[in-house]
Structure formats: C-alpha cells, structure tokens
Amino acid sequence: MYKTFETLLKKRGITPYKIWKETGVTQTVLSNWKHGKSVPNAANLYKIASYLGVYVDDLICEEDFQLSSVMLEESMDEYDVCKNHALYDLIKDARNADPRDIKIIHHLLLDLKERDQKNH
C-alpha cells in the first residue's frame, strides 16, 4: 500500500515532508507506514488522499482488504453513528460484507460527516 503512495508522490513531484506540512499527517505516521509498522488511520488516509486528489481506495491495494474493517470502525467512531440506531445496525451488519462494499460505506460516512459539519 505504501508503494502506491510513493508512486503518487513521484508522479506529482511531492515529498512525504510536504504531505506532513500540508496535511498535518505526522512524519512518524508516514515513517511507520513506510516501514510496515502501522497503517495511517482512516482520518489520515482521507487527508492524504484528498491532498493528492485521489480516493482513499486509490491508496489501498486490492490485497489490503483487512483494512476495511478497521476503516469502518474508525468511520463509525468519527461520525458517532451510535446516535442513529438504524444506521448503527446497518453498519454493524456490514462487517461481514465484501470489503469493497465496506470501503463504499466508509466514504459515505465521511461524506455525511463533512455535510453535517458544513451545516453547523
């Protein structure tokens, strides 16, 4: 997955340092990602993808489906879906869904959060 990130950086002539300065995603997060120690959380992946002008899916290779469940959990926390019981039940049931579907749900939650913030 980091190789995809590196490829996007090279194509755009951007350094990890610039990503850090422009997005606030720390050098530690980027270094840990590069060395396979950890993967940026959903919020950081979203910041990186937005900065690079791509979707989060573009940063995540097809073989990295195990990340989908983590992304879903973080999306649920970020949007506080527990307040909407129907939405919470739907997302809870989605944990066994195809990882590509989970990524779509993740993007929808991020969009809902963004719209909600714009309206307040």
C-alpha positions, -999 to 999 in steps of 0.1 A, spaced: 0 0 0 28 24 8 43 17 -27 11 32 -42 15 63 -20 52 66 -32 41 62 -68 16 90 -64 42 112 -47 66 107 -76 40 114 -102 31 146 -86 66 157 -75 57 158 -39 77 146 -9 65 130 23 77 161 41 53 182 21 24 159 29 33 163 66 34 201 63 3 205 42 -20 178 59 -7 175 94 -2 138 90 29 134 111 63 122 99 61 94 124 28 82 109 43 83 74 76 66 85 57 38 104 36 33 72 67 32 50 84 6 73 53 -15 77 49 -9 114 14 5 110 -10 20 86 -24 55 89 -59 56 104 -89 64 83 -88 101 90 -51 104 79 -57 83 48 -86 106 39 -63 137 44 -36 122 23 -60 111 -5 -77 145 -5 -44 163 -7 -32 140 -36 -66 144 -54 -74 107 -52 -99 85 -34 -88 65 -3 -94 34 -24 -66 46 -47 -42 44 -18 -53 9 -7 -44 -20 -29 -69 -48 -35 -50 -72 -14 -53 -50 17 -89 -59 25 -82 -64 62 -80 -26 65 -117 -22 55 -129 -34 89 -106 -10 107 -117 18 84 -153 10 91 -148 11 129 -130 44 127 -157 58 105 -183 48 129 -164 65 158 -158 97 138 -194 101 127 -208 89 160 -233 67 143 -244 53 177 -269 82 179 -287 69 148 -297 33 158 -308 23 123 -275 34 108 -256 17 135 -274 -16 130 -268 -13 92 -231 -7 97 -228 -34 123 -243 -59 99 -219 -47 71 -189 -60 90 -194 -93 72 -198 -76 38 -175 -76 9 -145 -53 17 -152 -32 -13 -187 -25 0 -172 -16 33 -150 10 16 -181 25 0 -198 27 34 -167 43 48 -167 70 21 -204 76 26 -199 81 63 -171 106 57 -193 125 32 -221 126 58 -198 139 84 -185 166 60 -220 177 51 -230 177 87 -201 199 96 -209 223 68 -245 226 81 -235 235 116 
